[in-house]
Amino acid sequence: MKARVHVTLKTGVLDPQGEAIRHALGAMGFAGVDAVRQGKLIELDLAETDPKAAEDQVRAMCEKLLANTVIETYTVELE
């Protein structure tokens, strides 16, 4: 089973990388970009075949390692 984890900063947490991207886009002539939030995508290949067990396993991974839950939020997609 494959899992995708999208990790982004929580609303209200400053995103200096997103701001740098926004500024660079403006400098390259891409007008009208008011804000950019960037994050990370983590793809996992799991041996687990039960969707509920796989989601529980991935959420545990996020809570322990993949996301800093103090400042980040995450979503899990299974396929």
mmJSON file of the N, C-alpha and C atoms, coordinates in Angstrom:
{"data_MODEL":{"atom_site":{
"group_PDB":["ATOM","ATOM","ATOM","ATOM","ATOM","ATOM","ATOM","ATOM","ATOM","ATOM","ATOM","ATOM","ATOM","ATOM","ATOM","ATOM","ATOM","ATOM","ATOM","ATOM","ATOM","ATOM","ATOM","ATOM","ATOM","ATOM","ATOM","ATOM","ATOM","ATOM","ATOM","ATOM","ATOM","ATOM","ATOM","ATOM","ATOM","ATOM","ATOM","ATOM","ATOM","ATOM","ATOM","ATOM","ATOM","ATOM","ATOM","ATOM","ATOM","ATOM","ATOM","ATOM","ATOM","ATOM","ATOM","ATOM","ATOM","ATOM","ATOM","ATOM","ATOM","ATOM","ATOM","ATOM","ATOM","ATOM","ATOM","ATOM","ATOM","ATOM","ATOM","ATOM","ATOM","ATOM","ATOM","ATOM","ATOM","ATOM","ATOM","ATOM","ATOM","ATOM","ATOM","ATOM","ATOM","ATOM","ATOM","ATOM","ATOM","ATOM","ATOM","ATOM","ATOM","ATOM","ATOM","ATOM","ATOM","ATOM","ATOM","ATOM","ATOM","ATOM","ATOM","ATOM","ATOM","ATOM","ATOM","ATOM","ATOM","ATOM","ATOM","ATOM","ATOM","ATOM","ATOM","ATOM","ATOM","ATOM","ATOM","ATOM","ATOM","ATOM","ATOM","ATOM","ATOM","ATOM","ATOM","ATOM","ATOM","ATOM","ATOM","ATOM","ATOM","ATOM","ATOM","ATOM","ATOM","ATOM","ATOM","ATOM","ATOM","ATOM","ATOM","ATOM","ATOM","ATOM","ATOM","ATOM","ATOM","ATOM","ATOM","ATOM","ATOM","ATOM","ATOM","ATOM","ATOM","ATOM","ATOM","ATOM","ATOM","ATOM","ATOM","ATOM","ATOM","ATOM","ATOM","ATOM","ATOM","ATOM","ATOM","ATOM","ATOM","ATOM","ATOM","ATOM","ATOM","ATOM","ATOM","ATOM","ATOM","ATOM","ATOM","ATOM","ATOM","ATOM","ATOM","ATOM","ATOM","ATOM","ATOM","ATOM","ATOM","ATOM","ATOM","ATOM","ATOM","ATOM","ATOM","ATOM","ATOM","ATOM","ATOM","ATOM","ATOM","ATOM","ATOM","ATOM","ATOM","ATOM","ATOM","ATOM","ATOM","ATOM","ATOM","ATOM","ATOM","ATOM","ATOM","ATOM","ATOM","ATOM","ATOM","ATOM","ATOM","ATOM","ATOM","ATOM","ATOM","ATOM","ATOM","ATOM","ATOM","ATOM","ATOM","ATOM","ATOM"],
"id":[1,2,3,4,5,6,7,8,9,10,11,12,13,14,15,16,17,18,19,20,21,22,23,24,25,26,27,28,29,30,31,32,33,34,35,36,37,38,39,40,41,42,43,44,45,46,47,48,49,50,51,52,53,54,55,56,57,58,59,60,61,62,63,64,65,66,67,68,69,70,71,72,73,74,75,76,77,78,79,80,81,82,83,84,85,86,87,88,89,90,91,92,93,94,95,96,97,98,99,100,101,102,103,104,105,106,107,108,109,110,111,112,113,114,115,116,117,118,119,120,121,122,123,124,125,126,127,128,129,130,131,132,133,134,135,136,137,138,139,140,141,142,143,144,145,146,147,148,149,150,151,152,153,154,155,156,157,158,159,160,161,162,163,164,165,166,167,168,169,170,171,172,173,174,175,176,177,178,179,180,181,182,183,184,185,186,187,188,189,190,191,192,193,194,195,196,197,198,199,200,201,202,203,204,205,206,207,208,209,210,211,212,213,214,215,216,217,218,219,220,221,222,223,224,225,226,227,228,229,230,231,232,233,234,235,236,237],
"type_symbol":["N","C","C","N","C","C","N","C","C","N","C","C","N","C","C","N","C","C","N","C","C","N","C","C","N","C","C","N","C","C","N","C","C","N","C","C","N","C","C","N","C","C","N","C","C","N","C","C","N","C","C","N","C","C","N","C","C","N","C","C","N","C","C","N","C","C","N","C","C","N","C","C","N","C","C","N","C","C","N","C","C","N","C","C","N","C","C","N","C","C","N","C","C","N","C","C","N","C","C","N","C","C","N","C","C","N","C","C","N","C","C","N","C","C","N","C","C","N","C","C","N","C","C","N","C","C","N","C","C","N","C","C","N","C","C","N","C","C","N","C","C","N","C","C","N","C","C","N","C","C","N","C","C","N","C","C","N","C","C","N","C","C","N","C","C","N","C","C","N","C","C","N","C","C","N","C","C","N","C","C","N","C","C","N","C","C","N","C","C","N","C","C","N","C","C","N","C","C","N","C","C","N","C","C","N","C","C","N","C","C","N","C","C","N","C","C","N","C","C","N","C","C","N","C","C","N","C","C","N","C","C","N","C","C","N","C","C"],
"label_atom_id":["N","CA","C","N","CA","C","N","CA","C","N","CA","C","N","CA","C","N","CA","C","N","CA","C","N","CA","C","N","CA","C","N","CA","C","N","CA","C","N","CA","C","N","CA","C","N","CA","C","N","CA","C","N","CA","C","N","CA","C","N","CA","C","N","CA","C","N","CA","C","N","CA","C","N","CA","C","N","CA","C","N","CA","C","N","CA","C","N","CA","C","N","CA","C","N","CA","C","N","CA","C","N","CA","C","N","CA","C","N","CA","C","N","CA","C","N","CA","C","N","CA","C","N","CA","C","N","CA","C","N","CA","C","N","CA","C","N","CA","C","N","CA","C","N","CA","C","N","CA","C","N","CA","C","N","CA","C","N","CA","C","N","CA","C","N","CA","C","N","CA","C","N","CA","C","N","CA","C","N","CA","C","N","CA","C","N","CA","C","N","CA","C","N","CA","C","N","CA","C","N","CA","C","N","CA","C","N","CA","C","N","CA","C","N","CA","C","N","CA","C","N","CA","C","N","CA","C","N","CA","C","N","CA","C","N","CA","C","N","CA","C","N","CA","C","N","CA","C","N","CA","C","N","CA","C","N","CA","C","N","CA","C","N","CA","C","N","CA","C","N","CA","C","N","CA","C"],
"label_alt_id":[null,null,null,null,null,null,null,null,null,null,null,null,null,null,null,null,null,null,null,null,null,null,null,null,null,null,null,null,null,null,null,null,null,null,null,null,null,null,null,null,null,null,null,null,null,null,null,null,null,null,null,null,null,null,null,null,null,null,null,null,null,null,null,null,null,null,null,null,null,null,null,null,null,null,null,null,null,null,null,null,null,null,null,null,null,null,null,null,null,null,null,null,null,null,null,null,null,null,null,null,null,null,null,null,null,null,null,null,null,null,null,null,null,null,null,null,null,null,null,null,null,null,null,null,null,null,null,null,null,null,null,null,null,null,null,null,null,null,null,null,null,null,null,null,null,null,null,null,null,null,null,null,null,null,null,null,null,null,null,null,null,null,null,null,null,null,null,null,null,null,null,null,null,null,null,null,null,null,null,null,null,null,null,null,null,null,null,null,null,null,null,null,null,null,null,null,null,null,null,null,null,null,null,null,null,null,null,null,null,null,null,null,null,null,null,null,null,null,null,null,null,null,null,null,null,null,null,null,null,null,null,null,null,null,null,null,null],
"label_comp_id":["MET","MET","MET","LYS","LYS","LYS","ALA","ALA","ALA","ARG","ARG","ARG","VAL","VAL","VAL","HIS","HIS","HIS","VAL","VAL","VAL","THR","THR","THR","LEU","LEU","LEU","LYS","LYS","LYS","THR","THR","THR","GLY","GLY","GLY","VAL","VAL","VAL","LEU","LEU","LEU","ASP","ASP","ASP","PRO","PRO","PRO","GLN","GLN","GLN","GLY","GLY","GLY","GLU","GLU","GLU","ALA","ALA","ALA","ILE","ILE","ILE","ARG","ARG","ARG","HIS","HIS","HIS","ALA","ALA","ALA","LEU","LEU","LEU","GLY","GLY","GLY","ALA","ALA","ALA","MET","MET","MET","GLY","GLY","GLY","PHE","PHE","PHE","ALA","ALA","ALA","GLY","GLY","GLY","VAL","VAL","VAL","ASP","ASP","ASP","ALA","ALA","ALA","VAL","VAL","VAL","ARG","ARG","ARG","GLN","GLN","GLN","GLY","GLY","GLY","LYS","LYS","LYS","LEU","LEU","LEU","ILE","ILE","ILE","GLU","GLU","GLU","LEU","LEU","LEU","ASP","ASP","ASP","LEU","LEU","LEU","ALA","ALA","ALA","GLU","GLU","GLU","THR","THR","THR","ASP","ASP","ASP","PRO","PRO","PRO","LYS","LYS","LYS","ALA","ALA","ALA","ALA","ALA","ALA","GLU","GLU","GLU","ASP","ASP","ASP","GLN","GLN","GLN","VAL","VAL","VAL","ARG","ARG","ARG","ALA","ALA","ALA","MET","MET","MET","CYS","CYS","CYS","GLU","GLU","GLU","LYS","LYS","LYS","LEU","LEU","LEU","LEU","LEU","LEU","ALA","ALA","ALA","ASN","ASN","ASN","THR","THR","THR","VAL","VAL","VAL","ILE","ILE","ILE","GLU","GLU","GLU","THR","THR","THR","TYR","TYR","TYR","THR","THR","THR","VAL","VAL","VAL","GLU","GLU","GLU","LEU","LEU","LEU","GLU","GLU","GLU"],
"label_asym_id":["A","A","A","A","A","A","A","A","A","A","A","A","A","A","A","A","A","A","A","A","A","A","A","A","A","A","A","A","A","A","A","A","A","A","A","A","A","A","A","A","A","A","A","A","A","A","A","A","A","A","A","A","A","A","A","A","A","A","A","A","A","A","A","A","A","A","A","A","A","A","A","A","A","A","A","A","A","A","A","A","A","A","A","A","A","A","A","A","A","A","A","A","A","A","A","A","A","A","A","A","A","A","A","A","A","A","A","A","A","A","A","A","A","A","A","A","A","A","A","A","A","A","A","A","A","A","A","A","A","A","A","A","A","A","A","A","A","A","A","A","A","A","A","A","A","A","A","A","A","A","A","A","A","A","A","A","A","A","A","A","A","A","A","A","A","A","A","A","A","A","A","A","A","A","A","A","A","A","A","A","A","A","A","A","A","A","A","A","A","A","A","A","A","A","A","A","A","A","A","A","A","A","A","A","A","A","A","A","A","A","A","A","A","A","A","A","A","A","A","A","A","A","A","A","A","A","A","A","A","A","A","A","A","A","A","A","A"],
"label_entity_id":["1","1","1","1","1","1","1","1","1","1","1","1","1","1","1","1","1","1","1","1","1","1","1","1","1","1","1","1","1","1","1","1","1","1","1","1","1","1","1","1","1","1","1","1","1","1","1","1","1","1","1","1","1","1","1","1","1","1","1","1","1","1","1","1","1","1","1","1","1","1","1","1","1","1","1","1","1","1","1","1","1","1","1","1","1","1","1","1","1","1","1","1","1","1","1","1","1","1","1","1","1","1","1","1","1","1","1","1","1","1","1","1","1","1","1","1","1","1","1","1","1","1","1","1","1","1","1","1","1","1","1","1","1","1","1","1","1","1","1","1","1","1","1","1","1","1","1","1","1","1","1","1","1","1","1","1","1","1","1","1","1","1","1","1","1","1","1","1","1","1","1","1","1","1","1","1","1","1","1","1","1","1","1","1","1","1","1","1","1","1","1","1","1","1","1","1","1","1","1","1","1","1","1","1","1","1","1","1","1","1","1","1","1","1","1","1","1","1","1","1","1","1","1","1","1","1","1","1","1","1","1","1","1","1","1","1","1"],
"label_seq_id":[1,1,1,2,2,2,3,3,3,4,4,4,5,5,5,6,6,6,7,7,7,8,8,8,9,9,9,10,10,10,11,11,11,12,12,12,13,13,13,14,14,14,15,15,15,16,16,16,17,17,17,18,18,18,19,19,19,20,20,20,21,21,21,22,22,22,23,23,23,24,24,24,25,25,25,26,26,26,27,27,27,28,28,28,29,29,29,30,30,30,31,31,31,32,32,32,33,33,33,34,34,34,35,35,35,36,36,36,37,37,37,38,38,38,39,39,39,40,40,40,41,41,41,42,42,42,43,43,43,44,44,44,45,45,45,46,46,46,47,47,47,48,48,48,49,49,49,50,50,50,51,51,51,52,52,52,53,53,53,54,54,54,55,55,55,56,56,56,57,57,57,58,58,58,59,59,59,60,60,60,61,61,61,62,62,62,63,63,63,64,64,64,65,65,65,66,66,66,67,67,67,68,68,68,69,69,69,70,70,70,71,71,71,72,72,72,73,73,73,74,74,74,75,75,75,76,76,76,77,77,77,78,78,78,79,79,79],
"pdbx_PDB_ins_code":[null,null,null,null,null,null,null,null,null,null,null,null,null,null,null,null,null,null,null,null,null,null,null,null,null,null,null,null,null,null,null,null,null,null,null,null,null,null,null,null,null,null,null,null,null,null,null,null,null,null,null,null,null,null,null,null,null,null,null,null,null,null,null,null,null,null,null,null,null,null,null,null,null,null,null,null,null,null,null,null,null,null,null,null,null,null,null,null,null,null,null,null,null,null,null,null,null,null,null,null,null,null,null,null,null,null,null,null,null,null,null,null,null,null,null,null,null,null,null,null,null,null,null,null,null,null,null,null,null,null,null,null,null,null,null,null,null,null,null,null,null,null,null,null,null,null,null,null,null,null,null,null,null,null,null,null,null,null,null,null,null,null,null,null,null,null,null,null,null,null,null,null,null,null,null,null,null,null,null,null,null,null,null,null,null,null,null,null,null,null,null,null,null,null,null,null,null,null,null,null,null,null,null,null,null,null,null,null,null,null,null,null,null,null,null,null,null,null,null,null,null,null,null,null,null,null,null,null,null,null,null,null,null,null,null,null,null],
"Cartn_x":[0.857,0.0,0.897,0.47,1.222,0.507,1.301,0.763,1.495,0.745,1.319,0.99,1.994,1.818,2.18,1.234,1.465,1.644,2.792,3.095,3.226,2.483,2.562,2.579,3.055,3.044,1.612,1.338,0.008,-0.248,-1.513,-1.907,-1.388,-0.815,-0.285,1.196,1.773,3.212,3.9,4.902,5.624,6.288,6.249,6.81,7.86,9.095,10.112,10.427,10.384,10.631,9.508,8.28,7.153,7.265,7.69,7.862,8.979,10.059,11.155,10.678,9.863,9.31,8.411,7.547,6.648,7.449,8.488,9.329,10.018,10.559,11.246,10.285,9.076,8.083,7.787,7.645,7.413,8.574,9.793,10.982,11.091,10.489,10.519,9.36,8.549,7.464,6.118,5.995,4.714,3.975,3.206,2.484,1.225,0.741,-0.531,-0.442,0.744,0.887,0.981,-0.091,-0.155,0.501,0.476,1.05,1.43,2.457,2.891,3.132,2.597,2.892,3.513,4.647,5.296,5.29,5.465,5.469,6.31,6.029,6.777,5.82,6.213,5.454,6.336,5.795,6.524,5.716,6.344,5.679,6.256,5.376,5.782,5.201,5.991,5.509,5.404,4.192,3.937,3.637,4.057,3.721,2.276,1.75,0.386,-0.631,-1.626,-2.668,-4.021,-4.209,-5.468,-5.434,-6.377,-6.344,-6.387,-7.206,-7.314,-6.003,-5.435,-4.16,-3.041,-3.042,-2.019,-2.142,-3.367,-3.542,-3.103,-3.466,-3.037,-1.514,-0.884,0.576,1.22,0.715,1.286,1.057,-0.123,-0.382,0.582,0.875,1.846,3.233,3.598,4.878,4.929,3.815,3.757,3.91,3.206,3.249,4.635,5.361,6.656,7.845,7.724,8.897,8.627,7.64,7.5,7.016,6.292,5.783,6.085,6.412,6.551,5.167,4.392,2.981,2.762,3.816,3.69,3.445,4.146,4.032,3.529,3.385,2.977,1.698,1.01,-0.158,0.105,-0.603,-0.375,-1.683,-1.68,-2.791,-2.209,-3.006,-2.569,-3.503,-2.917,-3.671,-3.156,-4.07,-3.689,-4.167,-3.382,-3.847,-3.431],
"Cartn_y":[-1.176,0.0,1.23,2.239,3.495,4.548,5.386,6.487,7.76,8.844,10.17,11.009,11.689,12.589,13.991,14.905,16.309,17.041,17.687,18.409,19.893,20.731,22.174,22.867,24.093,24.879,25.247,25.285,25.685,27.147,27.479,28.865,29.73,30.858,31.762,31.589,30.473,30.261,30.898,31.739,32.399,31.376,31.644,30.745,31.505,31.615,32.381,31.812,30.499,29.916,30.282,30.238,30.644,32.103,32.945,34.373,34.576,33.819,33.915,33.48,32.451,32.0,33.083,33.666,34.733,35.893,36.296,37.41,37.071,35.868,35.453,35.412,34.94,34.92,36.331,37.267,38.662,39.219,38.894,39.374,38.774,37.619,36.953,37.397,38.327,38.856,38.206,37.309,36.677,37.547,38.492,39.433,38.777,39.311,38.869,37.712,37.28,36.228,36.927,36.851,37.571,36.819,35.486,34.704,33.32,32.747,31.388,30.667,29.467,28.58,27.339,26.923,25.739,24.651,23.443,22.311,21.187,19.987,18.841,17.682,16.835,15.642,14.445,13.494,12.276,11.105,10.271,9.094,7.851,6.977,5.755,4.538,3.487,2.184,1.309,0.869,0.11,-1.348,-2.251,-3.663,-3.912,-3.056,-3.2,-3.166,-4.059,-4.098,-3.618,-3.57,-3.089,-1.561,-0.884,0.581,1.254,0.773,1.385,1.231,0.038,-0.203,0.628,0.737,1.537,2.998,3.532,4.939,5.166,4.259,4.386,4.373,3.501,3.392,4.687,5.223,6.446,7.626,7.711,8.802,8.724,7.52,7.357,7.828,7.526,7.993,9.519,10.125,11.589,12.202,11.643,12.175,12.033,10.973,10.711,11.277,11.418,11.801,12.727,12.417,13.082,14.521,14.878,16.248,16.761,18.029,18.7,19.259,18.513,18.85,20.125,20.695,21.976,23.09,23.015,24.085,23.603,22.282,21.754,20.933,20.859,19.996,19.029,17.909,16.934,16.289,15.801,14.994,13.708,12.651,11.331,10.878,10.424,9.836,8.426,7.478,6.095,5.7,4.857,4.312,2.871],
"Cartn_z":[0.0,0.0,0.0,-0.724,-0.78,0.078,0.698,1.506,1.123,1.088,0.88,2.105,2.613,3.748,3.28,3.41,3.1,4.429,4.604,5.838,5.504,6.213,6.014,7.37,7.36,8.593,8.957,10.232,10.692,10.347,10.196,9.956,11.097,10.75,11.76,12.028,11.589,11.747,10.545,10.811,9.731,8.824,7.513,6.515,5.696,6.188,5.469,4.085,3.913,2.594,1.628,2.107,1.281,0.867,1.79,1.486,0.465,0.575,-0.391,-1.782,-1.844,-3.125,-3.713,-2.879,-3.344,-3.91,-3.194,-3.633,-4.956,-5.078,-6.3,-7.485,-7.255,-8.344,-8.837,-7.9,-8.278,-9.077,-8.656,-9.365,-10.765,-10.974,-12.278,-13.174,-12.669,-13.486,-13.273,-12.311,-12.01,-11.003,-11.502,-10.645,-10.096,-8.991,-8.441,-7.462,-7.096,-6.088,-4.737,-3.973,-2.699,-1.552,-1.609,-0.513,-1.029,-0.431,-0.747,0.57,0.679,1.807,1.193,1.69,1.154,2.214,1.762,2.677,2.114,2.581,2.071,1.824,0.882,0.535,0.837,1.581,1.924,1.376,0.549,0.0,0.655,1.085,1.779,1.077,0.921,0.461,1.704,1.993,3.213,2.901,3.774,3.641,4.079,4.926,5.456,4.318,4.368,3.336,3.835,5.139,5.714,5.772,5.094,5.049,6.42,7.32,8.653,9.422,9.379,10.076,9.447,8.118,7.441,7.835,7.845,8.23,9.672,10.568,11.96,12.068,11.297,11.319,10.814,9.715,9.152,10.088,10.692,11.644,12.831,13.299,14.389,13.939,12.692,12.154,12.127,11.729,11.664,13.052,14.014,15.371,15.998,15.634,16.25,15.478,14.134,13.361,12.181,11.377,10.079,10.156,11.207,11.35,12.75,12.816,14.11,14.432,15.195,15.403,16.214,16.754,17.443,16.425,15.281,14.286,12.926,12.747,11.453,11.565,10.445,10.328,9.177,9.159,8.108,7.678,6.437,5.94,5.374,5.424,4.957,3.84,2.732,1.623,1.411,1.252,0.968,-0.411,-1.084,-2.368,-2.505],
"occupancy":[1.0,1.0,1.0,1.0,1.0,1.0,1.0,1.0,1.0,1.0,1.0,1.0,1.0,1.0,1.0,1.0,1.0,1.0,1.0,1.0,1.0,1.0,1.0,1.0,1.0,1.0,1.0,1.0,1.0,1.0,1.0,1.0,1.0,1.0,1.0,1.0,1.0,1.0,1.0,1.0,1.0,1.0,1.0,1.0,1.0,1.0,1.0,1.0,1.0,1.0,1.0,1.0,1.0,1.0,1.0,1.0,1.0,1.0,1.0,1.0,1.0,1.0,1.0,1.0,1.0,1.0,1.0,1.0,1.0,1.0,1.0,1.0,1.0,1.0,1.0,1.0,1.0,1.0,1.0,1.0,1.0,1.0,1.0,1.0,1.0,1.0,1.0,1.0,1.0,1.0,1.0,1.0,1.0,1.0,1.0,1.0,1.0,1.0,1.0,1.0,1.0,1.0,1.0,1.0,1.0,1.0,1.0,1.0,1.0,1.0,1.0,1.0,1.0,1.0,1.0,1.0,1.0,1.0,1.0,1.0,1.0,1.0,1.0,1.0,1.0,1.0,1.0,1.0,1.0,1.0,1.0,1.0,1.0,1.0,1.0,1.0,1.0,1.0,1.0,1.0,1.0,1.0,1.0,1.0,1.0,1.0,1.0,1.0,1.0,1.0,1.0,1.0,1.0,1.0,1.0,1.0,1.0,1.0,1.0,1.0,1.0,1.0,1.0,1.0,1.0,1.0,1.0,1.0,1.0,1.0,1.0,1.0,1.0,1.0,1.0,1.0,1.0,1.0,1.0,1.0,1.0,1.0,1.0,1.0,1.0,1.0,1.0,1.0,1.0,1.0,1.0,1.0,1.0,1.0,1.0,1.0,1.0,1.0,1.0,1.0,1.0,1.0,1.0,1.0,1.0,1.0,1.0,1.0,1.0,1.0,1.0,1.0,1.0,1.0,1.0,1.0,1.0,1.0,1.0,1.0,1.0,1.0,1.0,1.0,1.0,1.0,1.0,1.0,1.0,1.0,1.0,1.0,1.0,1.0,1.0,1.0,1.0],
"B_iso_or_equiv":[0.0,0.0,0.0,0.0,0.0,0.0,0.0,0.0,0.0,0.0,0.0,0.0,0.0,0.0,0.0,0.0,0.0,0.0,0.0,0.0,0.0,0.0,0.0,0.0,0.0,0.0,0.0,0.0,0.0,0.0,0.0,0.0,0.0,0.0,0.0,0.0,0.0,0.0,0.0,0.0,0.0,0.0,0.0,0.0,0.0,0.0,0.0,0.0,0.0,0.0,0.0,0.0,0.0,0.0,0.0,0.0,0.0,0.0,0.0,0.0,0.0,0.0,0.0,0.0,0.0,0.0,0.0,0.0,0.0,0.0,0.0,0.0,0.0,0.0,0.0,0.0,0.0,0.0,0.0,0.0,0.0,0.0,0.0,0.0,0.0,0.0,0.0,0.0,0.0,0.0,0.0,0.0,0.0,0.0,0.0,0.0,0.0,0.0,0.0,0.0,0.0,0.0,0.0,0.0,0.0,0.0,0.0,0.0,0.0,0.0,0.0,0.0,0.0,0.0,0.0,0.0,0.0,0.0,0.0,0.0,0.0,0.0,0.0,0.0,0.0,0.0,0.0,0.0,0.0,0.0,0.0,0.0,0.0,0.0,0.0,0.0,0.0,0.0,0.0,0.0,0.0,0.0,0.0,0.0,0.0,0.0,0.0,0.0,0.0,0.0,0.0,0.0,0.0,0.0,0.0,0.0,0.0,0.0,0.0,0.0,0.0,0.0,0.0,0.0,0.0,0.0,0.0,0.0,0.0,0.0,0.0,0.0,0.0,0.0,0.0,0.0,0.0,0.0,0.0,0.0,0.0,0.0,0.0,0.0,0.0,0.0,0.0,0.0,0.0,0.0,0.0,0.0,0.0,0.0,0.0,0.0,0.0,0.0,0.0,0.0,0.0,0.0,0.0,0.0,0.0,0.0,0.0,0.0,0.0,0.0,0.0,0.0,0.0,0.0,0.0,0.0,0.0,0.0,0.0,0.0,0.0,0.0,0.0,0.0,0.0,0.0,0.0,0.0,0.0,0.0,0.0,0.0,0.0,0.0,0.0,0.0,0.0],
"pdbx_formal_charge":[null,null,null,null,null,null,null,null,null,null,null,null,null,null,null,null,null,null,null,null,null,null,null,null,null,null,null,null,null,null,null,null,null,null,null,null,null,null,null,null,null,null,null,null,null,null,null,null,null,null,null,null,null,null,null,null,null,null,null,null,null,null,null,null,null,null,null,null,null,null,null,null,null,null,null,null,null,null,null,null,null,null,null,null,null,null,null,null,null,null,null,null,null,null,null,null,null,null,null,null,null,null,null,null,null,null,null,null,null,null,null,null,null,null,null,null,null,null,null,null,null,null,null,null,null,null,null,null,null,null,null,null,null,null,null,null,null,null,null,null,null,null,null,null,null,null,null,null,null,null,null,null,null,null,null,null,null,null,null,null,null,null,null,null,null,null,null,null,null,null,null,null,null,null,null,null,null,null,null,null,null,null,null,null,null,null,null,null,null,null,null,null,null,null,null,null,null,null,null,null,null,null,null,null,null,null,null,null,null,null,null,null,null,null,null,null,null,null,null,null,null,null,null,null,null,null,null,null,null,null,null,null,null,null,null,null,null],
"auth_seq_id":[1,1,1,2,2,2,3,3,3,4,4,4,5,5,5,6,6,6,7,7,7,8,8,8,9,9,9,10,10,10,11,11,11,12,12,12,13,13,13,14,14,14,15,15,15,16,16,16,17,17,17,18,18,18,19,19,19,20,20,20,21,21,21,22,22,22,23,23,23,24,24,24,25,25,25,26,26,26,27,27,27,28,28,28,29,29,29,30,30,30,31,31,31,32,32,32,33,33,33,34,34,34,35,35,35,36,36,36,37,37,37,38,38,38,39,39,39,40,40,40,41,41,41,42,42,42,43,43,43,44,44,44,45,45,45,46,46,46,47,47,47,48,48,48,49,49,49,50,50,50,51,51,51,52,52,52,53,53,53,54,54,54,55,55,55,56,56,56,57,57,57,58,58,58,59,59,59,60,60,60,61,61,61,62,62,62,63,63,63,64,64,64,65,65,65,66,66,66,67,67,67,68,68,68,69,69,69,70,70,70,71,71,71,72,72,72,73,73,73,74,74,74,75,75,75,76,76,76,77,77,77,78,78,78,79,79,79],
"auth_comp_id":["MET","MET","MET","LYS","LYS","LYS","ALA","ALA","ALA","ARG","ARG","ARG","VAL","VAL","VAL","HIS","HIS","HIS","VAL","VAL","VAL","THR","THR","THR","LEU","LEU","LEU","LYS","LYS","LYS","THR","THR","THR","GLY","GLY","GLY","VAL","VAL","VAL","LEU","LEU","LEU","ASP","ASP","ASP","PRO","PRO","PRO","GLN","GLN","GLN","GLY","GLY","GLY","GLU","GLU","GLU","ALA","ALA","ALA","ILE","ILE","ILE","ARG","ARG","ARG","HIS","HIS","HIS","ALA","ALA","ALA","LEU","LEU","LEU","GLY","GLY","GLY","ALA","ALA","ALA","MET","MET","MET","GLY","GLY","GLY","PHE","PHE","PHE","ALA","ALA","ALA","GLY","GLY","GLY","VAL","VAL","VAL","ASP","ASP","ASP","ALA","ALA","ALA","VAL","VAL","VAL","ARG","ARG","ARG","GLN","GLN","GLN","GLY","GLY","GLY","LYS","LYS","LYS","LEU","LEU","LEU","ILE","ILE","ILE","GLU","GLU","GLU","LEU","LEU","LEU","ASP","ASP","ASP","LEU","LEU","LEU","ALA","ALA","ALA","GLU","GLU","GLU","THR","THR","THR","ASP","ASP","ASP","PRO","PRO","PRO","LYS","LYS","LYS","ALA","ALA","ALA","ALA","ALA","ALA","GLU","GLU","GLU","ASP","ASP","ASP","GLN","GLN","GLN","VAL","VAL","VAL","ARG","ARG","ARG","ALA","ALA","ALA","MET","MET","MET","CYS","CYS","CYS","GLU","GLU","GLU","LYS","LYS","LYS","LEU","LEU","LEU","LEU","LEU","LEU","ALA","ALA","ALA","ASN","ASN","ASN","THR","THR","THR","VAL","VAL","VAL","ILE","ILE","ILE","GLU","GLU","GLU","THR","THR","THR","TYR","TYR","TYR","THR","THR","THR","VAL","VAL","VAL","GLU","GLU","GLU","LEU","LEU","LEU","GLU","GLU","GLU"],
"auth_asym_id":["A","A","A","A","A","A","A","A","A","A","A","A","A","A","A","A","A","A","A","A","A","A","A","A","A","A","A","A","A","A","A","A","A","A","A","A","A","A","A","A","A","A","A","A","A","A","A","A","A","A","A","A","A","A","A","A","A","A","A","A","A","A","A","A","A","A","A","A","A","A","A","A","A","A","A","A","A","A","A","A","A","A","A","A","A","A","A","A","A","A","A","A","A","A","A","A","A","A","A","A","A","A","A","A","A","A","A","A","A","A","A","A","A","A","A","A","A","A","A","A","A","A","A","A","A","A","A","A","A","A","A","A","A","A","A","A","A","A","A","A","A","A","A","A","A","A","A","A","A","A","A","A","A","A","A","A","A","A","A","A","A","A","A","A","A","A","A","A","A","A","A","A","A","A","A","A","A","A","A","A","A","A","A","A","A","A","A","A","A","A","A","A","A","A","A","A","A","A","A","A","A","A","A","A","A","A","A","A","A","A","A","A","A","A","A","A","A","A","A","A","A","A","A","A","A","A","A","A","A","A","A","A","A","A","A","A","A"],
"auth_atom_id":["N","CA","C","N","CA","C","N","CA","C","N","CA","C","N","CA","C","N","CA","C","N","CA","C","N","CA","C","N","CA","C","N","CA","C","N","CA","C","N","CA","C","N","CA","C","N","CA","C","N","CA","C","N","CA","C","N","CA","C","N","CA","C","N","CA","C","N","CA","C","N","CA","C","N","CA","C","N","CA","C","N","CA","C","N","CA","C","N","CA","C","N","CA","C","N","CA","C","N","CA","C","N","CA","C","N","CA","C","N","CA","C","N","CA","C","N","CA","C","N","CA","C","N","CA","C","N","CA","C","N","CA","C","N","CA","C","N","CA","C","N","CA","C","N","CA","C","N","CA","C","N","CA","C","N","CA","C","N","CA","C","N","CA","C","N","CA","C","N","CA","C","N","CA","C","N","CA","C","N","CA","C","N","CA","C","N","CA","C","N","CA","C","N","CA","C","N","CA","C","N","CA","C","N","CA","C","N","CA","C","N","CA","C","N","CA","C","N","CA","C","N","CA","C","N","CA","C","N","CA","C","N","CA","C","N","CA","C","N","CA","C","N","CA","C","N","CA","C","N","CA","C","N","CA","C","N","CA","C","N","CA","C","N","CA","C","N","CA","C","N","CA","C","N","CA","C"],
"pdbx_PDB_model_num":[1,1,1,1,1,1,1,1,1,1,1,1,1,1,1,1,1,1,1,1,1,1,1,1,1,1,1,1,1,1,1,1,1,1,1,1,1,1,1,1,1,1,1,1,1,1,1,1,1,1,1,1,1,1,1,1,1,1,1,1,1,1,1,1,1,1,1,1,1,1,1,1,1,1,1,1,1,1,1,1,1,1,1,1,1,1,1,1,1,1,1,1,1,1,1,1,1,1,1,1,1,1,1,1,1,1,1,1,1,1,1,1,1,1,1,1,1,1,1,1,1,1,1,1,1,1,1,1,1,1,1,1,1,1,1,1,1,1,1,1,1,1,1,1,1,1,1,1,1,1,1,1,1,1,1,1,1,1,1,1,1,1,1,1,1,1,1,1,1,1,1,1,1,1,1,1,1,1,1,1,1,1,1,1,1,1,1,1,1,1,1,1,1,1,1,1,1,1,1,1,1,1,1,1,1,1,1,1,1,1,1,1,1,1,1,1,1,1,1,1,1,1,1,1,1,1,1,1,1,1,1,1,1,1,1,1,1]
}}}
